[in-house]
Amino acid sequence: MAIVVLFLLGIANFAMQRAVLESGHPLLGRTPWFVHMLSGRISLGVEFLMLLGAMLMVDAGALGWAWGYALYSMVNALSAWLILSGRV
């Protein structure tokens, strides 16, 4: 069950990150050059590796990784909301 929840959180994280990358927010212009490589695909790749690592660890029985990824997802959602709503 935890793997399914992590997978759904991963989908949400990908969607939020893509929305922020496509928003054209001025804050994106202040990020390092490597974030913009391949239209942000590098950062999406890092997102995938984080999700894959968390899912592998949870599959191995380390449920703390699920809580960590859930916390990361909440912080990610908050930051995406702040950027996309223009509060930052």
Sequence and secondary structure as in RCSB ss.txt:
>XXXX:A:sequence
MAIVVLFLLGIANFAMQRAVLESGHPLLGRTPWFVHMLSGRISLGVEFLMLLGAMLMVDAGALGWAWGYALYSMV
NALSAWLILSGRV
>XXXX:A:secstr
 HHHHHHHHHHHHHHHHHHHHHTT GGGGGS HHHHGGGGHHHHHHHHHHHHHHHHHHHTT THHHHHHHHHHHH
HHHHHHHHHTT  
